[in-house]
Amino acid sequence: MTLSSFGDKFTRKTGILELMEDLAEAAAFPADASGGPLCMLGGGNPARIPEVERVWRSRMGALLADEAGFGRLVGAYDSADGMSAFRSSLASLFKKEYGWEVGPENVCVTNGSQIAVWYLLNLLSGPDAKGRRRRILFPLMPEYVGYADQAVHEDVFVSCKPRIELSGDFHFKYYADLEGAEAVLRSEPIGGILVSRPTNPSGNVLTDAEVARLAALAARYDVPLITDNAYGLPFPGIVFTEAAPYWDPSIVLSMSLSKIGLPSTRTGIIVARKEIIAALSATNAIASLATGTIGQAIAEPLIASGEILDLSRNAVKPYYLAKRDKALSLMRSLFAGMPIRVHQSEGAIFMWLWFDGLPIDSRELYRRLKARSVMVLSGDYFSFGSFADGTSCSAWDHPRRCIRINYSSPDDQVERGLSIIAEEARKAYGEKPR
Ligand SMILES: Cc1ncc(COP(=O)(O)O)c(C=O)c1O
C-alpha cells in the first residue's frame, strides 16, 4: 500500500496518538506489573463525579423508557448541523445568561469538538483559490497537543512565545504576546487565530483584557478568533478565576459535552456567525453525514431548563477545585527544595509543571515515569508549529522541561503518581546535564 501525503501525515507517530494509546493501555491494564495501581495522570478523561453521573443515568433511563421517542432518536439520521431543539435551547441559554445575539442558526453540533476544530483549521489554512497561503496564529504557545497534527497542509501554524511571570516561589503564569500577534497579522495572511481558554495544558485562563484585545484584532483583520471553551463557562464551568465568557460575531466559540461527563457521546458545539455555521455543516455532511444525537438528547432538557448551570456550579466546579487544592498542597511539600514551579491553576483539569533547569528533558522524564507506571504527558508535544522568526517551536527549551498531569484521576493515583514524580525529579536533578 502506498499512502498519499495526507495518509503519511495522518499516520505519523504523534503526541495525540501517544496520548490515546496510553489511555487504551491504562484501560486494558489498570494495575502495573507489581500489582500496584497504574497512575493515570496522562490523557484527557474527565473525573467521574457521582452526582453528575447520576443525572446522566437518569436522563438515559428516561430516553429508554420513551418508546416512540427512542425509536426516532436512534433510528434516523439527524441533520448535519445538529438537533434543532438542542441548538435552540443552547442559543436561548447564551442569550439569557450573557446577552449574546445568537439563534439556532448560530449553532452547529459536531461529533466531538475535536473534529469541529479539525474542520475549522482546514477550512481556514493552506492555499486559497488565489493561491495565497494562509496560516493559523496561536497567540500563546504552549497549546493543546490535539491541534498539533490537525492541518492537512504543512507549516501552517505560526505561534507567539508568552511572557512568563513568576509568582512567589512556586507558581508562574503565561501572558499572551499581543504585540507579537498583531505583528504577525500585519505581516502575512492569517486564516484564523486559535486559543484554548481555559488552556490545555497549562490551566491558564486568558484574562478578559487579553480576550478583548484578541477579539479587537480579529475584527480589525477580519480573521475569526476560535476560542476553544471545552473546559469553560457556562458548562462544564471548570474555571477558578473571575474571567467572563465572551462572544461576538468575530468569535468562533467551541464547546463540548465531554468534560461534563459525556465524552463518549462525542458532542461538540460551535457558536459562530451564520456563514461559518453553514461552512461547518456543509463540511460535516461530507465527512460525517450527520451528528450523533444521543448526547444532545441526554443534555437538552437540562440546557432548556438551565439546570446544566447548577450542575456545573454546584457539582463540577467544586469537585475539581477540591482536587486541585489537594494536588497543589501535596506538590508543595513533595517538591520542596527543588526548582519546580506549577502554572497558576486557573481552570481545566490539568496542571503544568515546570522543572526549571532539569538535566534531562521531559521525554526522558516521561519514559522514566512510564517505567514506574505513572502516565503523564511530555511538555514538548504542546509546543508546535514555528515562531514568527521562523524558528521551530519544538526547539524551544522551556516546554521540554515541563510535563502535563491530569489531576482528575482518583486521589490514590494522584498521590502515588506525584510522589513518584518527585522521586524521579530529585534523582534527575542530581544528574549531569545530557
Ligand atoms: C482544549 C481541548 N479542546 C478540545 C478537546 C476535544 O474534546 P471533544 O471530546 O469535544 O472532542 C479537548 C479534549 O481533551 C481539549 O482538551
Ligand as a Chemical Component Dictionary entry (heavy atoms), coordinates in Angstrom:
data_LIG
# 
_chem_comp.id                   LIG 
_chem_comp.type                 NON-POLYMER 
_chem_comp.pdbx_formal_charge   0 
_chem_comp.three_letter_code    LIG 
# 
loop_
_chem_comp_atom.comp_id 
_chem_comp_atom.atom_id 
_chem_comp_atom.alt_atom_id 
_chem_comp_atom.type_symbol 
_chem_comp_atom.charge 
_chem_comp_atom.model_Cartn_x 
_chem_comp_atom.model_Cartn_y 
_chem_comp_atom.model_Cartn_z 
_chem_comp_atom.pdbx_ordinal 
LIG C1 C1 C 0 -8.719  22.048 24.699 1  
LIG C2 C2 C 0 -9.485  20.897 24.158 2  
LIG N1 N1 N 0 -10.241 21.061 23.073 3  
LIG C3 C3 C 0 -10.940 20.054 22.529 4  
LIG C4 C4 C 0 -10.891 18.801 23.070 5  
LIG C5 C5 C 0 -11.668 17.709 22.409 6  
LIG O1 O1 O 0 -12.861 17.489 23.060 7  
LIG P1 P1 P 0 -14.056 16.631 22.455 8  
LIG O2 O2 O 0 -14.191 15.462 23.339 9  
LIG O3 O3 O 0 -15.248 17.552 22.477 10 
LIG O4 O4 O 0 -13.716 16.247 21.038 11 
LIG C6 C6 C 0 -10.125 18.550 24.202 12 
LIG C7 C7 C 0 -10.038 17.203 24.772 13 
LIG O5 O5 O 0 -9.332  16.902 25.684 14 
LIG C8 C8 C 0 -9.399  19.625 24.752 15 
LIG O6 O6 O 0 -8.618  19.461 25.823 16 
# 
loop_
_chem_comp_bond.comp_id 
_chem_comp_bond.atom_id_1 
_chem_comp_bond.atom_id_2 
_chem_comp_bond.value_order 
_chem_comp_bond.pdbx_ordinal 
LIG C1 C2 SING 1  
LIG C2 N1 SING 2  
LIG C2 C8 DOUB 3  
LIG N1 C3 DOUB 4  
LIG C3 C4 SING 5  
LIG C4 C5 SING 6  
LIG C4 C6 DOUB 7  
LIG C5 O1 SING 8  
LIG O1 P1 SING 9  
LIG P1 O2 DOUB 10 
LIG P1 O3 SING 11 
LIG P1 O4 SING 12 
LIG C6 C7 SING 13 
LIG C6 C8 SING 14 
LIG C7 O5 DOUB 15 
LIG C8 O6 SING 16 
# 
